[in-house]
């Protein structure tokens, strides 16, 4: 919210001499993140059906897209820093790094949680043949943690498009 107030009060945004944000690359990155949200959304139905191999693939794909989002954001930051956009150069830089950085930290935490849950599912898939009734037990024991992971991931995905619009396009 403070960033919106600062942006609204600024006569020129971005200020003269400050680099433009990479709108197209970040639009692509936004599409990756939205795609990951669709995958994890679908994964709940797959888990409830007990299709753990497919669930593992969906979660691994979600995790990969989330990791790609972070890597692209990191590359964007490196490029912007090399063009002189820092938290010290302007209010524009400070606002950008605070807003996008806060979201990035949430995505990083969500990738970590998603990684733990993905590892759990993939480990169970490797041992499925050893326990004939293990799938139902696994789903029952892990549905709550999975749905919590899914909710957190969907939160960071849903927050990004408004941030992208406000920070990059407005």
C-alpha positions as CSV (number, residue, x, y, z in Angstrom):
1,X,0.0,0.0,0.0
2,X,2.8,2.5,0.8
3,X,4.2,1.8,-2.7
4,X,0.8,2.7,-4.3
5,X,0.7,6.0,-2.4
6,X,4.3,6.8,-3.4
7,X,3.5,5.9,-7.0
8,X,0.3,8.0,-7.0
9,X,2.1,11.0,-5.7
10,X,5.0,10.8,-8.1
11,X,4.9,13.1,-11.1
12,X,7.0,10.9,-13.2
13,X,7.3,7.1,-12.7
14,X,9.8,5.7,-13.1
15,X,11.9,8.8,-12.4
16,X,14.3,10.1,-15.1
17,X,17.5,8.2,-15.2
18,X,16.1,5.0,-13.8
19,X,15.9,1.9,-15.9
20,X,12.6,0.6,-17.2
21,X,11.4,-2.6,-15.8
22,X,11.4,-5.7,-18.1
23,X,7.7,-5.8,-18.8
24,X,7.7,-8.6,-21.4
25,X,10.0,-10.9,-19.7
26,X,8.0,-10.5,-16.5
27,X,4.8,-11.1,-18.4
28,X,6.3,-14.5,-19.5
29,X,7.4,-15.1,-15.9
30,X,3.9,-14.3,-14.8
31,X,2.5,-16.9,-17.3
32,X,4.9,-19.5,-15.8
33,X,3.6,-18.8,-12.3
34,X,0.0,-18.9,-13.4
35,X,0.7,-22.2,-15.1
36,X,2.1,-23.6,-11.9
37,X,-1.1,-22.5,-10.1
38,X,-3.2,-24.5,-12.6
39,X,-1.1,-27.6,-12.1
40,X,-1.3,-27.5,-8.3
41,X,-5.1,-26.8,-8.6
42,X,-5.5,-29.9,-10.6
43,X,-3.3,-31.9,-8.3
44,X,-5.9,-31.9,-5.5
45,X,-8.3,-34.0,-7.6
46,X,-5.5,-36.3,-8.6
47,X,-4.4,-36.8,-4.9
48,X,-8.0,-37.5,-3.8
49,X,-8.2,-40.1,-6.6
50,X,-5.0,-41.8,-5.2
51,X,-3.1,-41.4,-8.5
52,X,0.3,-40.8,-6.8
53,X,2.5,-41.2,-9.8
54,X,0.5,-38.5,-11.6
55,X,0.4,-36.4,-8.5
56,X,4.2,-36.6,-8.3
57,X,4.5,-35.4,-11.9
58,X,2.1,-32.5,-11.3
59,X,3.9,-31.4,-8.2
60,X,7.3,-31.7,-9.8
61,X,6.1,-29.6,-12.7
62,X,4.7,-27.0,-10.3
63,X,7.9,-27.0,-8.4
64,X,9.9,-26.6,-11.6
65,X,7.8,-23.7,-12.8
66,X,8.1,-22.0,-9.4
67,X,11.8,-22.4,-9.4
68,X,12.0,-21.0,-12.9
69,X,9.9,-18.0,-11.7
70,X,12.5,-17.4,-8.9
71,X,15.5,-17.8,-11.3
72,X,14.0,-15.3,-13.8
73,X,13.2,-12.8,-11.0
74,X,16.8,-13.2,-9.8
75,X,18.2,-12.6,-13.2
76,X,15.9,-9.6,-13.6
77,X,17.3,-8.2,-10.3
78,X,20.9,-8.7,-11.3
79,X,20.2,-6.9,-14.6
80,X,18.4,-4.0,-12.9
81,X,21.2,-3.7,-10.3
82,X,23.8,-3.6,-13.1
83,X,21.8,-0.8,-14.7
84,X,22.0,1.2,-11.5
85,X,18.6,0.4,-9.9
86,X,19.2,0.0,-6.2
87,X,17.4,0.7,-3.0
88,X,19.7,3.7,-2.5
89,X,19.4,5.3,-6.0
90,X,15.7,6.3,-5.6
91,X,12.4,5.8,-4.0
92,X,11.5,4.0,-7.2
93,X,14.2,1.3,-6.6
94,X,13.4,1.0,-2.9
95,X,9.7,0.5,-3.7
96,X,10.4,-2.0,-6.4
97,X,12.7,-4.1,-4.3
98,X,10.5,-4.0,-1.3
99,X,7.3,-5.1,-3.1
100,X,8.8,-7.6,-5.5
101,X,11.3,-8.8,-2.9
102,X,8.6,-9.5,-0.3
103,X,6.7,-11.5,-2.9
104,X,9.9,-13.3,-3.9
105,X,10.5,-14.4,-0.3
106,X,7.0,-15.8,0.0
107,X,7.6,-17.7,-3.3
108,X,10.9,-19.0,-2.0
109,X,9.2,-20.3,1.2
110,X,6.4,-21.8,-0.8
111,X,8.9,-23.5,-3.1
112,X,10.5,-25.0,0.0
113,X,7.3,-26.3,1.3
114,X,6.2,-27.6,-2.1
115,X,9.6,-29.3,-2.4
116,X,9.1,-31.1,0.9
117,X,5.6,-32.3,-0.1
118,X,6.8,-33.3,-3.6
119,X,9.6,-35.3,-2.1
120,X,7.1,-37.0,0.2
121,X,4.8,-38.0,-2.7
122,X,7.7,-39.2,-4.9
123,X,9.1,-41.2,-2.1
124,X,5.8,-42.9,-1.6
125,X,5.5,-43.6,-5.3
126,X,8.9,-45.5,-5.1
127,X,7.5,-47.7,-2.3
128,X,4.0,-48.3,-3.6
129,X,4.6,-51.9,-4.7
130,X,5.7,-52.8,-1.2
131,X,2.4,-51.8,0.5
132,X,-0.8,-52.8,-1.3
133,X,-3.0,-50.6,0.8
134,X,-0.5,-47.9,1.3
135,X,-1.9,-45.4,-1.2
136,X,-5.2,-44.9,0.7
137,X,-3.3,-44.6,4.0
138,X,-0.8,-42.1,2.4
139,X,-3.6,-40.0,1.0
140,X,-5.5,-39.9,4.3
141,X,-2.3,-39.0,6.2
142,X,-1.1,-36.4,3.8
143,X,-4.2,-34.8,2.4
144,X,-4.2,-32.0,5.0
145,X,-0.6,-31.1,4.6
146,X,-1.0,-31.2,0.8
147,X,-4.0,-29.0,0.8
148,X,-2.2,-26.5,3.1
149,X,0.8,-26.5,0.7
150,X,-1.6,-26.0,-2.2
151,X,-3.4,-23.1,-0.5
152,X,-0.1,-21.4,0.2
153,X,1.1,-21.9,-3.4
154,X,-2.2,-20.6,-4.8
155,X,-1.9,-17.6,-2.5
156,X,1.5,-16.6,-3.9
157,X,0.3,-17.2,-7.4
158,X,-2.8,-15.1,-6.9
159,X,-1.0,-12.2,-5.3
160,X,1.5,-11.9,-8.2
161,X,-0.8,-10.6,-11.1
162,X,-2.0,-7.6,-9.2
163,X,1.6,-6.8,-8.1
164,X,2.8,-7.2,-11.7
165,X,0.1,-4.8,-12.9
166,X,0.8,-2.3,-10.2
167,X,4.6,-2.4,-10.3
168,X,5.3,-3.1,-13.9
169,X,2.4,-1.7,-15.9
170,X,0.8,1.1,-14.0
